[in-house]
Amino acid sequence: MSVHEQFADDLALYALGALAREERLVIERHLQECPDCLQEVTRLQEAASMLPLSVSGSKPPARSRERLMAAIANEPQRTRVRPIRPRSSWLITSGWTAAAAAIIIVFFLLHQREDLRQRIVSLEADVAAQRGQLLEAKDLLETLTSADAEHFTLVGGKTPLPPHGKVIYVRARGTLVFLASNIPTPPPRTTYELWLIPTSGAPVPAGLFKPRPDGTATIVRPPLPPGVEAKTFAITIEPEAGSSAPTSRPILVGIPG
């Protein structure tokens, strides 16, 4: 249970002045350290203070009441009328307290309802995000395990740890997964671009990437047209926004298998 939840039930009673002295002191010490609860108490006290203004009527002057009573006493009475006793003050106070408590409770419940609504919206967003991640993971698994998947190994350079890449491509669906290692950081304001080299026609852009600090990189399911027969794949260094056609010589070229 959080600190706010611990004191939430007592805030309305505190705003109404209905707490015992020890409980009131505990709340007041908490309010000195918690601006959120202090703001909530202020809102509750404002709601309670508006109640008398909304339901109380004007009180007649005492002199008018005395004149009325004197006139009634001078009138001849045929039947004995039992005098109406004014309501005791504690009954009036009790009525005001009950009405104010009802206002406070309604205000508190409305606040709780809004908080619950926000939590539901947040949970729905989390569920939607998880559903999207699940669908992506399912598509990725289908690409990796598809019987129609074509595999290309990309190699380049003769350094002790040359750059290395792997492409798994499903032509019928136009889906692709690219994994790479030992990729050096590209020059400033440039990026790497993967190209699908078809058996006929111009190279097709297959995604931009920059390596992580450990030299690894990935491209998962870039937007590719389905049904393009791939002869091979290649990687070039391009401007940071990418290119529609290669502008430099490939640094890695794929071979089937």
C-alpha positions as CSV (number, residue, x, y, z in Angstrom):
1,M,0.0,0.0,0.0
2,S,1.4,3.4,-1.0
3,V,1.5,6.4,1.4
4,H,-1.3,8.1,-0.5
5,E,-3.6,5.0,-0.2
6,Q,-2.8,4.8,3.5
7,F,-4.2,8.3,4.1
8,A,-6.8,8.5,1.3
9,D,-9.8,7.4,3.5
10,D,-9.0,9.9,6.2
11,L,-8.6,13.0,4.0
12,A,-12.3,13.5,3.6
13,L,-13.0,13.1,7.3
14,Y,-10.1,15.6,8.0
15,A,-11.6,18.2,5.6
16,L,-14.9,17.8,7.4
17,G,-13.3,18.2,10.9
18,A,-14.6,14.8,12.0
19,L,-11.3,13.1,13.1
20,A,-10.2,12.5,16.6
21,R,-7.3,14.6,17.9
22,E,-4.6,11.9,17.5
23,E,-5.7,11.0,13.9
24,R,-5.9,14.7,13.0
25,L,-2.3,15.3,14.2
26,V,-1.1,12.4,12.1
27,I,-2.8,13.7,9.0
28,E,-1.4,17.3,9.6
29,R,2.1,15.9,9.9
30,H,1.7,14.1,6.6
31,L,0.2,17.1,4.9
32,Q,3.4,19.1,5.8
33,E,5.4,16.6,3.7
34,C,3.0,15.7,0.9
35,P,1.9,18.5,-1.5
36,D,-0.4,16.0,-3.4
37,C,-2.5,15.2,-0.3
38,L,-2.5,18.9,0.8
39,Q,-3.9,19.8,-2.6
40,E,-6.6,17.1,-2.3
41,V,-7.6,18.3,1.2
42,T,-7.9,21.9,-0.1
43,R,-10.2,20.7,-2.8
44,L,-12.3,18.8,-0.4
45,Q,-12.5,21.8,2.1
46,E,-13.6,24.1,-0.8
47,A,-16.4,21.6,-1.7
48,A,-17.6,21.5,1.9
49,S,-17.5,25.3,2.3
50,M,-19.8,25.7,-0.7
51,L,-22.6,23.6,0.8
52,P,-24.1,26.3,3.2
53,L,-24.1,28.8,0.3
54,S,-26.1,26.5,-1.9
55,V,-28.9,25.3,0.5
56,S,-29.3,27.8,3.4
57,G,-32.0,30.5,3.3
58,S,-32.0,34.0,4.8
59,K,-32.6,34.2,8.6
60,P,-35.4,36.6,9.6
61,P,-34.6,39.3,12.1
62,A,-35.2,38.4,15.8
63,R,-37.5,41.5,16.2
64,S,-39.9,40.2,13.4
65,R,-40.1,36.9,15.1
66,E,-41.0,38.5,18.5
67,R,-43.7,40.7,16.9
68,L,-45.2,37.7,15.2
69,M,-45.3,35.7,18.4
70,A,-46.9,38.6,20.3
71,A,-49.7,39.0,17.7
72,I,-50.4,35.3,17.9
73,A,-50.7,35.5,21.7
74,N,-53.2,38.3,21.5
75,E,-55.5,36.5,19.2
76,P,-58.5,34.6,20.8
77,Q,-57.9,30.9,20.6
78,R,-60.8,28.4,20.3
79,T,-58.6,25.4,20.4
80,R,-55.4,24.8,22.3
81,V,-52.5,24.8,20.0
82,R,-49.4,23.1,21.1
83,P,-46.4,25.5,20.7
84,I,-43.9,24.5,18.1
85,R,-40.6,24.0,19.7
86,P,-37.6,25.1,17.7
87,R,-35.2,22.4,16.6
88,S,-32.4,21.8,18.9
89,S,-29.1,23.1,17.7
90,W,-27.5,19.7,17.8
91,L,-30.1,18.4,15.3
92,I,-29.4,21.2,12.9
93,T,-25.6,20.7,13.2
94,S,-26.1,17.0,12.7
95,G,-28.1,17.7,9.5
96,W,-25.4,20.0,8.2
97,T,-22.7,17.5,9.0
98,A,-24.5,14.6,7.2
99,A,-25.1,16.8,4.1
100,A,-21.5,17.9,4.0
101,A,-20.3,14.4,4.5
102,A,-22.5,13.3,1.6
103,I,-21.0,16.0,-0.6
104,I,-17.4,15.0,0.5
105,I,-18.1,11.3,-0.2
106,V,-19.6,12.1,-3.7
107,F,-16.6,14.3,-4.5
108,F,-14.2,11.5,-3.3
109,L,-15.9,8.8,-5.3
110,L,-15.8,11.0,-8.4
111,H,-12.1,11.5,-7.9
112,Q,-11.6,7.7,-7.5
113,R,-13.6,7.0,-10.6
114,E,-11.4,9.3,-12.7
115,D,-8.3,7.7,-11.3
116,L,-9.7,4.3,-12.2
117,R,-10.6,5.4,-15.7
118,Q,-7.0,6.6,-16.2
119,R,-5.7,3.3,-15.0
120,I,-8.0,1.4,-17.4
121,V,-6.8,3.5,-20.3
122,S,-3.1,2.9,-19.4
123,L,-3.8,-0.9,-19.1
124,E,-5.5,-0.9,-22.5
125,A,-2.5,0.9,-24.1
126,D,-0.1,-1.7,-22.5
127,V,-2.2,-4.6,-23.8
128,A,-2.2,-3.1,-27.3
129,A,1.5,-2.6,-27.2
130,Q,2.1,-6.1,-26.1
131,R,-0.3,-7.4,-28.7
132,G,1.8,-5.6,-31.4
133,Q,5.0,-7.0,-30.0
134,L,3.6,-10.5,-30.0
135,L,2.5,-10.1,-33.7
136,E,6.0,-8.9,-34.6
137,A,7.6,-11.8,-32.8
138,K,5.3,-14.2,-34.5
139,D,6.2,-12.8,-38.0
140,L,9.9,-12.8,-37.1
141,L,9.7,-16.5,-36.0
142,E,7.8,-17.4,-39.2
143,T,10.5,-15.7,-41.3
144,L,13.3,-17.5,-39.5
145,T,11.7,-20.9,-39.7
146,S,10.0,-20.7,-43.1
147,A,10.7,-23.5,-45.4
148,D,10.8,-21.0,-48.3
149,A,13.4,-18.8,-46.6
150,E,16.6,-18.0,-48.6
151,H,19.8,-17.5,-46.7
152,F,22.6,-15.1,-47.8
153,T,26.0,-14.6,-46.1
154,L,27.5,-11.2,-46.4
155,V,31.3,-10.9,-46.1
156,G,33.9,-8.2,-46.8
157,G,37.4,-7.3,-46.0
158,K,40.4,-9.3,-44.9
159,T,40.9,-7.9,-41.4
160,P,41.4,-10.2,-38.4
161,L,37.7,-9.6,-37.6
162,P,36.1,-8.8,-40.9
163,P,32.5,-7.5,-41.0
164,H,30.0,-10.2,-41.3
165,G,26.3,-10.3,-42.1
166,K,23.5,-12.8,-42.5
167,V,20.2,-12.3,-44.5
168,I,17.2,-14.5,-44.2
169,Y,14.7,-13.6,-47.0
170,V,11.2,-15.0,-47.8
171,R,10.5,-13.9,-51.3
172,A,6.7,-14.7,-51.4
173,R,6.0,-12.6,-48.4
174,G,8.6,-9.9,-49.0
175,T,10.0,-10.3,-45.4
176,L,13.6,-10.1,-44.4
177,V,15.8,-10.4,-41.3
178,F,19.4,-9.1,-41.3
179,L,22.0,-9.8,-38.6
180,A,25.5,-8.4,-38.6
181,S,28.7,-8.3,-36.5
182,N,32.0,-6.5,-36.5
183,I,30.5,-3.6,-38.3
184,P,32.7,-0.5,-37.9
185,T,31.2,2.9,-37.1
186,P,30.4,4.8,-40.3
187,P,31.8,8.2,-41.0
188,P,30.0,11.3,-39.6
189,R,26.7,12.1,-41.2
190,T,26.5,8.8,-43.0
191,T,24.8,5.4,-42.5
192,Y,24.8,1.9,-43.8
193,E,22.2,0.8,-46.3
194,L,21.2,-2.8,-47.2
195,W,20.3,-3.5,-50.8
196,L,18.3,-6.3,-52.4
197,I,20.0,-7.0,-55.7
198,P,17.3,-8.6,-57.9
199,T,17.9,-11.0,-60.8
200,S,16.7,-8.2,-63.0
201,G,16.1,-4.6,-62.5
202,A,17.6,-1.9,-60.2
203,P,18.7,-2.6,-56.5
204,V,15.9,-2.3,-54.0
205,P,16.5,-0.4,-50.7
206,A,16.1,-2.9,-47.8
207,G,16.8,-0.8,-44.7
208,L,19.2,1.6,-43.0
209,F,21.2,0.8,-40.0
210,K,24.1,1.9,-37.7
211,P,26.0,-0.6,-35.6
212,R,25.8,-0.7,-31.8
213,P,28.9,0.0,-29.7
214,D,29.8,-3.7,-29.9
215,G,29.6,-3.7,-33.7
216,T,26.4,-5.6,-34.1
217,A,23.4,-4.5,-36.2
218,T,19.9,-5.8,-37.2
219,I,17.2,-5.0,-39.7
220,V,13.8,-6.7,-39.1
221,R,11.1,-6.8,-41.7
222,P,11.8,-3.7,-43.7
223,P,9.1,-2.6,-46.3
224,L,9.9,-4.7,-49.3
225,P,7.7,-5.6,-52.3
226,P,6.7,-9.3,-52.2
227,G,7.7,-11.6,-55.0
228,V,11.1,-10.0,-55.9
229,E,13.6,-12.8,-56.8
230,A,16.9,-11.9,-55.0
231,K,20.2,-12.6,-56.8
232,T,22.2,-11.3,-53.7
233,F,22.3,-8.6,-51.1
234,A,24.9,-5.8,-50.6
235,I,25.7,-3.0,-48.1
236,T,27.0,0.5,-49.0
237,I,27.7,3.6,-47.1
238,E,25.1,6.3,-47.9
239,P,24.1,9.8,-46.6
240,E,22.3,9.7,-43.3
241,A,18.9,9.9,-44.8
242,G,19.6,7.0,-47.1
243,S,19.5,6.8,-50.9
244,S,17.1,5.5,-53.5
245,A,20.0,3.9,-55.4
246,P,23.6,3.0,-54.3
247,T,26.0,5.9,-54.4
248,S,29.2,4.0,-53.3
249,R,30.8,0.7,-53.9
250,P,29.6,-2.2,-51.7
251,I,31.6,-2.9,-48.6
252,L,29.8,-6.3,-48.1
253,V,28.3,-8.5,-50.7
254,G,26.2,-11.6,-50.1
255,I,26.6,-15.1,-51.4
256,P,23.8,-17.7,-51.2
257,G,23.9,-20.2,-48.4
